[in-house]
């Protein structure tokens, strides 16, 4: 199954804060140099590589002589601003030793949420790859309020993989991969070599946080894996301490945990609907509507809706929830939550009488609907 990795022509590599630094917060220069060399060597083989890097806040704290991250958001933003420049300077120096040109790319959640900005980000990254440049990407933590508090670069790396339609995402961390349970607490924990489906049990076992300077743990990596698998991209979680870890993964060696992608890649618009935009509400549907969406590829009609959750306007991306409380789809709604509340359970022919006008028969048209 891992043989497909050996044919990857475009790879995203994500390195976490725990990979870039020692436990005392100082930069692990030996490991960084080794990873840069491996990425440069991949590039020499005409493989396109994008590097998603964490560590800006930690590097900023290190520059300012801080042993702990401050609690206030403005201080975190300030440290991110200090660290981003210093981190990029380090990458620039190390990659230049192998005659590689790098480009700094700072992305925010808003770049993904807006369709035009999403396409612009895609085009910019593809242009860099066409110029034989290695993009070095980080979350724009200086202005990204939500991302510093709740976000993570695992999710960002999966989004980047989707932006450029990558074949493989490699997430390097301080763990060997996904275990059956937390190996720090359970001696019987077993490393899972291959995952074809992410289960609720896996997610429940992965809710631990990362290091004090990191913003994610295994839960965020599973979230990234879910995105990659649905998009048709392979993903591997592996330990950055392994010697020649990137080279060995790309060679198909059974390191870490391999997440098996779906055979069919998603269209770019479907990726944006499913993962690019923030979900602004939920629509709950009955079993008949669920069957129509999943098995027949139909649009979502008001007759199948039994409830809504949240307030949203027309054009919002919403999650579609079945009768068993599972999210089965996401889509762009033709009606606001207030209007859906009035027409839920009704026939499309009744919409005009209820609302006074009818622009659409469907609450979500199948062309604007992504079904899991």
Buried (B, 14 or more C-beta within 10 A) or exposed (E): EBEBBEEBEBBBBBBBBBBBBEEEBEBBEEBBEBBBBBBBBBBEEEBBBBBBBBBBBBBBBBBEEBEEBBEEEEBBBBBBBBBBBBBBEBBBEBBEEEEBEBBBBBBBBBBBBBBEBBBEBBEBBBEBBEEEBBBBBBBBBBBBBEBBEEBBBBBBBBBBBBBBBBBBBBBBBBBBBBBBBBBEEEEEBEEBBEBEEBEEEBBEBBEEEBBEBBBBBBBBBBBBBBBBBBBBBBBBBBBBBBEBBBBBBBEBBEBBBBBBBEEEBBEBBBBBBBBBBEBBBBBBBBEEBBBBBBEEEBBBBBBBBBBBEEEBEBEBBBBBBBEEEEEBBBBBBBBBBEBBEEBBEBEBEBBEEEBEEBEBBBBBBBEBBBBE
